[in-house]
């Protein structure tokens, strides 16, 4: 088998350096790119088509879950391995819905990262024991449970805009980041506020923190 090509995405350089060192201990693993946010990760996948993306959930501009959704949609041959500090049924469900097929706690990285990448390279999922239990219980298929969540009512583009606005970006900065007109941003913003029954950027920021779109 050819070398396993990997993109690392994390907003902390020291974490990326550690992940690179660990992964490069395997001669058949090749790091072909690094990203400091989800948007960069999506662009690298488009350019490089790696076998695996190792990606933190909490990143600026575009979080790991939204990046995973875009990658799963545009490059289904690239497997997404999510790294997170948290293990919860809700998060596991969101991860599965986003199209990621690997899930490793950051506290278990040294022990589980290489086996996880190995598994995904063979297009076999890799989950922590608790995540496996959730998968077996059919969490991802519980559409009724998920349908009522406010975050689920937003389109992928609206979720991107929520994150950028909650991070303090202006309509013009959002327009530049997404390559759309300011008027389109304003229309999306109005629709988001109406859907979520929010009335200010502060309300929007609190919503984004509560739903783990951004970190406080």
ChimeraX commands (.cxc) that place a marker at each C-alpha (Angstrom):
marker #1 position 0.00,0.00,0.00 radius 0.5
marker #1 position 1.18,3.52,-0.80 radius 0.5
marker #1 position 1.96,5.98,1.98 radius 0.5
marker #1 position -1.05,7.22,3.92 radius 0.5
marker #1 position -1.39,10.95,3.23 radius 0.5
marker #1 position -2.66,13.06,6.12 radius 0.5
marker #1 position -3.74,16.65,6.71 radius 0.5
marker #1 position -3.60,17.96,10.30 radius 0.5
marker #1 position -6.04,20.72,11.34 radius 0.5
marker #1 position -5.77,22.42,14.72 radius 0.5
marker #1 position -5.60,26.10,15.64 radius 0.5
marker #1 position -2.68,25.60,18.03 radius 0.5
marker #1 position 0.73,25.28,16.39 radius 0.5
marker #1 position 2.19,23.33,19.30 radius 0.5
marker #1 position -0.62,20.76,19.02 radius 0.5
marker #1 position -0.08,20.40,15.28 radius 0.5
marker #1 position 3.64,19.92,15.91 radius 0.5
marker #1 position 2.94,17.19,18.45 radius 0.5
marker #1 position 0.49,15.41,16.16 radius 0.5
marker #1 position 2.98,15.59,13.30 radius 0.5
marker #1 position 5.77,14.11,15.44 radius 0.5
marker #1 position 3.53,11.28,16.61 radius 0.5
marker #1 position 2.21,10.45,13.15 radius 0.5
marker #1 position 5.61,10.67,11.48 radius 0.5
marker #1 position 6.86,7.94,13.81 radius 0.5
marker #1 position 5.23,5.68,11.22 radius 0.5
marker #1 position 7.29,5.50,8.03 radius 0.5
marker #1 position 4.18,4.86,5.93 radius 0.5
marker #1 position 2.42,8.04,7.16 radius 0.5
marker #1 position 3.04,11.28,5.22 radius 0.5
marker #1 position 1.85,14.68,6.46 radius 0.5
marker #1 position 0.99,16.62,3.31 radius 0.5
marker #1 position -0.51,19.73,4.88 radius 0.5
marker #1 position -1.42,21.62,8.05 radius 0.5
marker #1 position -4.36,23.95,8.68 radius 0.5
marker #1 position -5.05,26.34,11.53 radius 0.5
marker #1 position -8.81,26.53,10.97 radius 0.5
marker #1 position -11.61,24.56,9.35 radius 0.5
marker #1 position -11.74,26.67,6.22 radius 0.5
marker #1 position -8.05,26.07,5.53 radius 0.5
marker #1 position -8.61,22.35,6.12 radius 0.5
marker #1 position -11.37,22.22,3.49 radius 0.5
marker #1 position -9.15,24.04,0.98 radius 0.5
marker #1 position -6.24,21.67,1.64 radius 0.5
marker #1 position -8.47,18.65,1.09 radius 0.5
marker #1 position -9.67,20.14,-2.19 radius 0.5
marker #1 position -6.07,20.69,-3.30 radius 0.5
marker #1 position -4.43,17.52,-1.95 radius 0.5
marker #1 position -7.15,14.84,-1.61 radius 0.5
marker #1 position -5.46,13.21,1.42 radius 0.5
marker #1 position -6.51,9.81,2.72 radius 0.5
marker #1 position -7.23,11.15,6.22 radius 0.5
marker #1 position -7.83,14.51,7.91 radius 0.5
marker #1 position -7.02,14.65,11.62 radius 0.5
marker #1 position -9.11,17.57,12.85 radius 0.5
marker #1 position -9.87,19.35,16.09 radius 0.5
marker #1 position -13.53,20.27,16.63 radius 0.5
marker #1 position -12.98,23.73,18.11 radius 0.5
marker #1 position -11.35,25.92,15.47 radius 0.5
marker #1 position -11.91,29.53,14.35 radius 0.5
marker #1 position -13.68,30.65,11.15 radius 0.5
marker #1 position -15.09,27.17,10.49 radius 0.5
marker #1 position -15.30,24.59,13.27 radius 0.5
marker #1 position -14.37,20.95,12.80 radius 0.5
marker #1 position -17.92,19.66,12.50 radius 0.5
marker #1 position -18.83,22.10,9.74 radius 0.5
marker #1 position -15.53,21.39,7.97 radius 0.5
marker #1 position -16.24,17.66,8.23 radius 0.5
marker #1 position -19.64,18.19,6.59 radius 0.5
marker #1 position -18.08,20.01,3.67 radius 0.5
marker #1 position -15.31,17.45,3.25 radius 0.5
marker #1 position -17.72,14.49,3.43 radius 0.5
marker #1 position -19.89,16.12,0.77 radius 0.5
marker #1 position -17.14,17.16,-1.67 radius 0.5
marker #1 position -14.46,14.49,-1.03 radius 0.5
marker #1 position -16.11,11.29,0.24 radius 0.5
marker #1 position -12.86,9.38,-0.30 radius 0.5
marker #1 position -11.14,11.43,2.41 radius 0.5
marker #1 position -11.85,10.13,5.91 radius 0.5
marker #1 position -12.24,12.58,8.80 radius 0.5
marker #1 position -10.86,11.78,12.25 radius 0.5
marker #1 position -12.19,14.15,14.91 radius 0.5
marker #1 position -10.12,15.07,17.96 radius 0.5
marker #1 position -11.98,16.46,20.95 radius 0.5
marker #1 position -11.57,17.12,24.66 radius 0.5
marker #1 position -15.16,16.04,25.30 radius 0.5
marker #1 position -17.11,12.81,25.03 radius 0.5
marker #1 position -20.88,13.22,24.98 radius 0.5
marker #1 position -23.74,11.49,23.19 radius 0.5
marker #1 position -24.83,14.76,21.61 radius 0.5
marker #1 position -21.36,15.47,20.25 radius 0.5
marker #1 position -20.97,11.92,18.94 radius 0.5
marker #1 position -24.31,12.20,17.19 radius 0.5
marker #1 position -23.34,15.50,15.57 radius 0.5
marker #1 position -20.02,14.04,14.49 radius 0.5
marker #1 position -21.72,11.08,12.80 radius 0.5
marker #1 position -24.25,13.32,11.12 radius 0.5
marker #1 position -21.38,15.48,9.83 radius 0.5
marker #1 position -19.80,12.47,8.10 radius 0.5
marker #1 position -16.75,11.95,10.34 radius 0.5
marker #1 position -15.98,8.27,10.90 radius 0.5
marker #1 position -13.30,8.51,13.56 radius 0.5
marker #1 position -13.44,9.95,17.07 radius 0.5
marker #1 position -10.51,10.21,19.49 radius 0.5
marker #1 position -10.32,12.05,22.79 radius 0.5
marker #1 position -7.32,14.37,23.03 radius 0.5
marker #1 position -6.41,12.73,26.33 radius 0.5
marker #1 position -6.06,9.41,24.46 radius 0.5
marker #1 position -4.16,10.77,21.46 radius 0.5
marker #1 position -0.83,9.09,22.19 radius 0.5
marker #1 position -2.47,5.69,22.56 radius 0.5
marker #1 position -5.22,5.86,19.95 radius 0.5
marker #1 position -4.21,8.25,17.17 radius 0.5
marker #1 position -2.09,5.86,15.09 radius 0.5
marker #1 position -4.58,2.94,15.33 radius 0.5
marker #1 position -7.37,5.35,14.42 radius 0.5
marker #1 position -5.58,6.64,11.29 radius 0.5
marker #1 position -4.72,3.07,10.33 radius 0.5
marker #1 position -8.36,2.08,10.60 radius 0.5
marker #1 position -9.66,5.04,8.61 radius 0.5
marker #1 position -7.04,4.50,5.91 radius 0.5
marker #1 position -8.72,1.14,5.33 radius 0.5
marker #1 position -12.12,2.91,5.36 radius 0.5
marker #1 position -13.06,1.29,8.63 radius 0.5
marker #1 position -14.52,3.54,11.36 radius 0.5
marker #1 position -12.72,4.07,14.67 radius 0.5
marker #1 position -14.55,5.15,17.82 radius 0.5
marker #1 position -13.83,5.28,21.52 radius 0.5
marker #1 position -15.69,2.58,23.49 radius 0.5
marker #1 position -18.45,5.00,24.53 radius 0.5
marker #1 position -18.85,6.32,20.99 radius 0.5
marker #1 position -19.12,2.75,19.71 radius 0.5
marker #1 position -21.95,2.15,22.15 radius 0.5
marker #1 position -23.79,5.19,20.88 radius 0.5
marker #1 position -23.35,4.02,17.29 radius 0.5
marker #1 position -24.67,0.56,18.14 radius 0.5
marker #1 position -27.67,2.13,19.85 radius 0.5
marker #1 position -28.51,3.82,16.55 radius 0.5
marker #1 position -28.11,7.39,17.74 radius 0.5
marker #1 position -27.36,8.66,14.24 radius 0.5
marker #1 position -30.68,7.37,12.99 radius 0.5
marker #1 position -32.77,9.10,15.64 radius 0.5
marker #1 position -33.92,11.85,13.32 radius 0.5
marker #1 position -36.83,12.80,15.55 radius 0.5
marker #1 position -34.44,13.45,18.42 radius 0.5
marker #1 position -32.32,15.73,16.30 radius 0.5
marker #1 position -35.01,17.51,14.32 radius 0.5
marker #1 position -36.04,19.79,17.13 radius 0.5
marker #1 position -32.58,21.17,17.88 radius 0.5
marker #1 position -32.32,24.83,16.83 radius 0.5
marker #1 position -28.89,24.28,15.34 radius 0.5
marker #1 position -30.34,21.63,13.02 radius 0.5
marker #1 position -32.79,24.15,11.58 radius 0.5
marker #1 position -29.92,26.19,10.15 radius 0.5
marker #1 position -28.50,25.50,6.70 radius 0.5
marker #1 position -24.75,24.76,6.39 radius 0.5
marker #1 position -24.18,28.30,5.06 radius 0.5
marker #1 position -26.14,29.79,7.96 radius 0.5
marker #1 position -24.05,27.82,10.47 radius 0.5
marker #1 position -20.89,29.22,8.85 radius 0.5
marker #1 position -22.25,32.75,9.14 radius 0.5
marker #1 position -23.29,32.23,12.77 radius 0.5
marker #1 position -19.73,31.22,13.65 radius 0.5
marker #1 position -18.14,34.19,11.87 radius 0.5
marker #1 position -20.57,36.71,13.37 radius 0.5
marker #1 position -20.20,35.20,16.84 radius 0.5
marker #1 position -16.42,35.54,16.48 radius 0.5
marker #1 position -16.96,39.29,16.07 radius 0.5
marker #1 position -16.62,39.66,12.30 radius 0.5
marker #1 position -18.55,42.40,10.51 radius 0.5
marker #1 position -20.91,41.75,7.60 radius 0.5
marker #1 position -18.17,42.95,5.24 radius 0.5
marker #1 position -15.60,40.58,6.78 radius 0.5
marker #1 position -18.07,37.68,6.53 radius 0.5
marker #1 position -18.70,38.63,2.91 radius 0.5
marker #1 position -14.96,38.54,2.18 radius 0.5
marker #1 position -14.39,35.24,4.01 radius 0.5
marker #1 position -17.21,33.42,2.20 radius 0.5
marker #1 position -16.96,35.10,-1.21 radius 0.5
marker #1 position -20.54,36.38,-1.17 radius 0.5
marker #1 position -22.02,39.88,-1.28 radius 0.5
marker #1 position -22.63,41.97,1.82 radius 0.5
marker #1 position -26.33,42.04,0.90 radius 0.5
marker #1 position -26.42,38.24,0.87 radius 0.5
marker #1 position -24.79,38.19,4.30 radius 0.5
marker #1 position -27.38,40.63,5.58 radius 0.5
marker #1 position -30.20,38.46,4.20 radius 0.5
marker #1 position -28.74,35.34,5.84 radius 0.5
marker #1 position -28.29,37.23,9.10 radius 0.5
marker #1 position -31.92,38.34,9.09 radius 0.5
marker #1 position -33.11,34.78,8.38 radius 0.5
marker #1 position -30.88,33.36,11.14 radius 0.5
marker #1 position -32.20,35.80,13.72 radius 0.5
marker #1 position -35.79,35.00,12.71 radius 0.5
marker #1 position -35.28,31.22,12.77 radius 0.5
marker #1 position -33.62,31.28,16.18 radius 0.5
marker #1 position -35.78,34.06,17.63 radius 0.5
marker #1 position -32.69,36.10,18.50 radius 0.5
marker #1 position -32.54,39.88,18.69 radius 0.5
marker #1 position -28.88,40.90,18.98 radius 0.5
marker #1 position -25.33,39.81,18.24 radius 0.5
marker #1 position -24.95,39.08,21.96 radius 0.5
marker #1 position -27.88,36.65,21.74 radius 0.5
marker #1 position -26.28,35.08,18.67 radius 0.5
marker #1 position -22.93,34.72,20.45 radius 0.5
marker #1 position -24.58,33.03,23.44 radius 0.5
marker #1 position -26.36,30.65,21.07 radius 0.5
marker #1 position -23.05,29.83,19.34 radius 0.5
marker #1 position -21.33,29.10,22.66 radius 0.5
marker #1 position -24.25,27.00,23.95 radius 0.5
marker #1 position -24.26,24.91,20.79 radius 0.5
marker #1 position -20.47,24.55,20.66 radius 0.5
marker #1 position -20.19,26.43,17.35 radius 0.5
marker #1 position -17.52,28.53,19.06 radius 0.5
marker #1 position -15.69,28.26,22.37 radius 0.5
marker #1 position -16.34,30.86,25.09 radius 0.5
marker link #1:1,2 radius 0.2
marker link #1:2,3 radius 0.2
marker link #1:3,4 radius 0.2
marker link #1:4,5 radius 0.2
marker link #1:5,6 radius 0.2
marker link #1:6,7 radius 0.2
marker link #1:7,8 radius 0.2
marker link #1:8,9 radius 0.2
marker link #1:9,10 radius 0.2
marker link #1:10,11 radius 0.2
marker link #1:11,12 radius 0.2
marker link #1:12,13 radius 0.2
marker link #1:13,14 radius 0.2
marker link #1:14,15 radius 0.2
marker link #1:15,16 radius 0.2
marker link #1:16,17 radius 0.2
marker link #1:17,18 radius 0.2
marker link #1:18,19 radius 0.2
marker link #1:19,20 radius 0.2
marker link #1:20,21 radius 0.2
marker link #1:21,22 radius 0.2
marker link #1:22,23 radius 0.2
marker link #1:23,24 radius 0.2
marker link #1:24,25 radius 0.2
marker link #1:25,26 radius 0.2
marker link #1:26,27 radius 0.2
marker link #1:27,28 radius 0.2
marker link #1:28,29 radius 0.2
marker link #1:29,30 radius 0.2
marker link #1:30,31 radius 0.2
marker link #1:31,32 radius 0.2
marker link #1:32,33 radius 0.2
marker link #1:33,34 radius 0.2
marker link #1:34,35 radius 0.2
marker link #1:35,36 radius 0.2
marker link #1:36,37 radius 0.2
marker link #1:37,38 radius 0.2
marker link #1:38,39 radius 0.2
marker link #1:39,40 radius 0.2
marker link #1:40,41 radius 0.2
marker link #1:41,42 radius 0.2
marker link #1:42,43 radius 0.2
marker link #1:43,44 radius 0.2
marker link #1:44,45 radius 0.2
marker link #1:45,46 radius 0.2
marker link #1:46,47 radius 0.2
marker link #1:47,48 radius 0.2
marker link #1:48,49 radius 0.2
marker link #1:49,50 radius 0.2
marker link #1:50,51 radius 0.2
marker link #1:51,52 radius 0.2
marker link #1:52,53 radius 0.2
marker link #1:53,54 radius 0.2
marker link #1:54,55 radius 0.2
marker link #1:55,56 radius 0.2
marker link #1:56,57 radius 0.2
marker link #1:57,58 radius 0.2
marker link #1:58,59 radius 0.2
marker link #1:59,60 radius 0.2
marker link #1:60,61 radius 0.2
marker link #1:61,62 radius 0.2
marker link #1:62,63 radius 0.2
marker link #1:63,64 radius 0.2
marker link #1:64,65 radius 0.2
marker link #1:65,66 radius 0.2
marker link #1:66,67 radius 0.2
marker link #1:67,68 radius 0.2
marker link #1:68,69 radius 0.2
marker link #1:69,70 radius 0.2
marker link #1:70,71 radius 0.2
marker link #1:71,72 radius 0.2
marker link #1:72,73 radius 0.2
marker link #1:73,74 radius 0.2
marker link #1:74,75 radius 0.2
marker link #1:75,76 radius 0.2
marker link #1:76,77 radius 0.2
marker link #1:77,78 radius 0.2
marker link #1:78,79 radius 0.2
marker link #1:79,80 radius 0.2
marker link #1:80,81 radius 0.2
marker link #1:81,82 radius 0.2
marker link #1:82,83 radius 0.2
marker link #1:83,84 radius 0.2
marker link #1:84,85 radius 0.2
marker link #1:85,86 radius 0.2
marker link #1:86,87 radius 0.2
marker link #1:87,88 radius 0.2
marker link #1:88,89 radius 0.2
marker link #1:89,90 radius 0.2
marker link #1:90,91 radius 0.2
marker link #1:91,92 radius 0.2
marker link #1:92,93 radius 0.2
marker link #1:93,94 radius 0.2
marker link #1:94,95 radius 0.2
marker link #1:95,96 radius 0.2
marker link #1:96,97 radius 0.2
marker link #1:97,98 radius 0.2
marker link #1:98,99 radius 0.2
marker link #1:99,100 radius 0.2
marker link #1:100,101 radius 0.2
marker link #1:101,102 radius 0.2
marker link #1:102,103 radius 0.2
marker link #1:103,104 radius 0.2
marker link #1:104,105 radius 0.2
marker link #1:105,106 radius 0.2
marker link #1:106,107 radius 0.2
marker link #1:107,108 radius 0.2
marker link #1:108,109 radius 0.2
marker link #1:109,110 radius 0.2
marker link #1:110,111 radius 0.2
marker link #1:111,112 radius 0.2
marker link #1:112,113 radius 0.2
marker link #1:113,114 radius 0.2
marker link #1:114,115 radius 0.2
marker link #1:115,116 radius 0.2
marker link #1:116,117 radius 0.2
marker link #1:117,118 radius 0.2
marker link #1:118,119 radius 0.2
marker link #1:119,120 radius 0.2
marker link #1:120,121 radius 0.2
marker link #1:121,122 radius 0.2
marker link #1:122,123 radius 0.2
marker link #1:123,124 radius 0.2
marker link #1:124,125 radius 0.2
marker link #1:125,126 radius 0.2
marker link #1:126,127 radius 0.2
marker link #1:127,128 radius 0.2
marker link #1:128,129 radius 0.2
marker link #1:129,130 radius 0.2
marker link #1:130,131 radius 0.2
marker link #1:131,132 radius 0.2
marker link #1:132,133 radius 0.2
marker link #1:133,134 radius 0.2
marker link #1:134,135 radius 0.2
marker link #1:135,136 radius 0.2
marker link #1:136,137 radius 0.2
marker link #1:137,138 radius 0.2
marker link #1:138,139 radius 0.2
marker link #1:139,140 radius 0.2
marker link #1:140,141 radius 0.2
marker link #1:141,142 radius 0.2
marker link #1:142,143 radius 0.2
marker link #1:143,144 radius 0.2
marker link #1:144,145 radius 0.2
marker link #1:145,146 radius 0.2
marker link #1:146,147 radius 0.2
marker link #1:147,148 radius 0.2
marker link #1:148,149 radius 0.2
marker link #1:149,150 radius 0.2
marker link #1:150,151 radius 0.2
marker link #1:151,152 radius 0.2
marker link #1:152,153 radius 0.2
marker link #1:153,154 radius 0.2
marker link #1:154,155 radius 0.2
marker link #1:155,156 radius 0.2
marker link #1:156,157 radius 0.2
marker link #1:157,158 radius 0.2
marker link #1:158,159 radius 0.2
marker link #1:159,160 radius 0.2
marker link #1:160,161 radius 0.2
marker link #1:161,162 radius 0.2
marker link #1:162,163 radius 0.2
marker link #1:163,164 radius 0.2
marker link #1:164,165 radius 0.2
marker link #1:165,166 radius 0.2
marker link #1:166,167 radius 0.2
marker link #1:167,168 radius 0.2
marker link #1:168,169 radius 0.2
marker link #1:169,170 radius 0.2
marker link #1:170,171 radius 0.2
marker link #1:171,172 radius 0.2
marker link #1:172,173 radius 0.2
marker link #1:173,174 radius 0.2
marker link #1:174,175 radius 0.2
marker link #1:175,176 radius 0.2
marker link #1:176,177 radius 0.2
marker link #1:177,178 radius 0.2
marker link #1:178,179 radius 0.2
marker link #1:179,180 radius 0.2
marker link #1:180,181 radius 0.2
marker link #1:181,182 radius 0.2
marker link #1:182,183 radius 0.2
marker link #1:183,184 radius 0.2
marker link #1:184,185 radius 0.2
marker link #1:185,186 radius 0.2
marker link #1:186,187 radius 0.2
marker link #1:187,188 radius 0.2
marker link #1:188,189 radius 0.2
marker link #1:189,190 radius 0.2
marker link #1:190,191 radius 0.2
marker link #1:191,192 radius 0.2
marker link #1:192,193 radius 0.2
marker link #1:193,194 radius 0.2
marker link #1:194,195 radius 0.2
marker link #1:195,196 radius 0.2
marker link #1:196,197 radius 0.2
marker link #1:197,198 radius 0.2
marker link #1:198,199 radius 0.2
marker link #1:199,200 radius 0.2
marker link #1:200,201 radius 0.2
marker link #1:201,202 radius 0.2
marker link #1:202,203 radius 0.2
marker link #1:203,204 radius 0.2
marker link #1:204,205 radius 0.2
marker link #1:205,206 radius 0.2
marker link #1:206,207 radius 0.2
marker link #1:207,208 radius 0.2
marker link #1:208,209 radius 0.2
marker link #1:209,210 radius 0.2
marker link #1:210,211 radius 0.2
marker link #1:211,212 radius 0.2
marker link #1:212,213 radius 0.2
marker link #1:213,214 radius 0.2
marker link #1:214,215 radius 0.2
marker link #1:215,216 radius 0.2
view
